[in-house]
Amino acid sequence: MRLKSFHAKSMADAMRMVRQTLGDDAIIVATREEEGGGVRVTAAVEEEDLLIAHERARQPVKPVEPEIDVGEVVADALHHHGVPAALAEQLIDAASGLDTDDARLALGSALDSMYTFAPLPDGRTAVKPLVLVGPPGAGKTLIAAKLAARAVFKKRSVGVITTDTVRAGGVDQLAAFTRLMKLKLATVEDPDALAGAYEVHRRTDLVLVDTAGRNPFNDEDMDDLRALLSAGDVEPVLVLPAGLDAMEAADIALAFKALGVRRMLVTRLDMARRLGSLLAIASRARMAFCDASVSSKVAEGLTPLNPLVLARMMIAPGEAAEDKTPQPAPRGQPAAKPVAKTAPKTAKTATKAKAASSPSSRTLP
């Protein structure tokens, strides 16, 4: 056993010195007041306990990691992307209820609960002809080429038809693409000719139709497009660029939805830094996300959209709390599902307030 005396101005100071030197296992043997002032404390400790105390003192103190508020990270992302306030609140509520410290996973779960994701087929199964529709300049011709290239790469038979005979160079642009893929391009000008082209391709795995850009607010344009869509049993797909005004884009989508559009393909993601309009469009028009184009090069193809892919586009890896995106489960084993939890009300209130303060937080009608 080791004994040691400590002199201090007060008993509290002396006891502090004992603990610092001998550790919490020290035993007080004697105490007395000194004639010149102060106190003297004698303490004892087993040699083994003293060694342990010294070892603990030498160990570095682990820094306490700050608690991450996933809802706050999601709110920041939604604010950055200009998501309308009412829509942002719903997403924050859904994201804050997930037991995870990965903000992208939380946002992906929220998107999954509020939106539908239905990527376009590549020709492996029988599908209706896909008719690409949208406003002028949305990128329909490039998308037709990308969809054709994807199907050709998978060894599917592809039929490409264009009705874009008005725009200067419209046919030539698509013809250049199909020529490289050794595909024949059919050019039609009216619904009857389009119906005949469908009959020619009735045994083709995937039939793609590129249409001329239409003004969604022009009755004549939309009537012409409606006539083309009535030429066969088809699925119209809306091609819309990212970066548009949220309310304007939602009005455009509603106009095309009236013609039977149910899926939206997003273009120009490589040129857009704010994606809030896409969420507003899909929410108001009740459209499913299918694919996205992040490059103007045909060879780089399309990205099938799912909740986590879209969340990654909205929250960069450095902005997420921790990059712990779950990997796919081994074949035959089910993927792990997140466990829901209830977040503190105070945190939700703060994050909702931040989303509502967005300069682009206009409420959609």
Secondary structure, DSSP 8 states (H G I E B T S, - for coil): -EEEEEEESSHHHHHHHHHHHH-TT-EEEEEEE-TTSSEEEEEEE-HHHHHHHHHHHHS----------HHHHHHHHHHHTT--HHHHHHHHHHHHTB--S-HHHHHHHHHHHH--B-----SSS----EEEE-STTS-HHHHHHHHHHHHHHTT--EEEEE---SSTTHHHHHHHHHHHTT--EEE--SHHHHHHHHHHTTT-SEEEEE-----TT-HHHHHHHHHHHTTSS-EEEEEEESS--HHHHHHHHHHHHTTT--EEEEE-GGG-S--HHHHHHHHHHT-EEEEE---S-GGG--EE--HHHHHHHHS-GGGSS---------TTS------B----HHHHHHHHHHHHT-TT-----
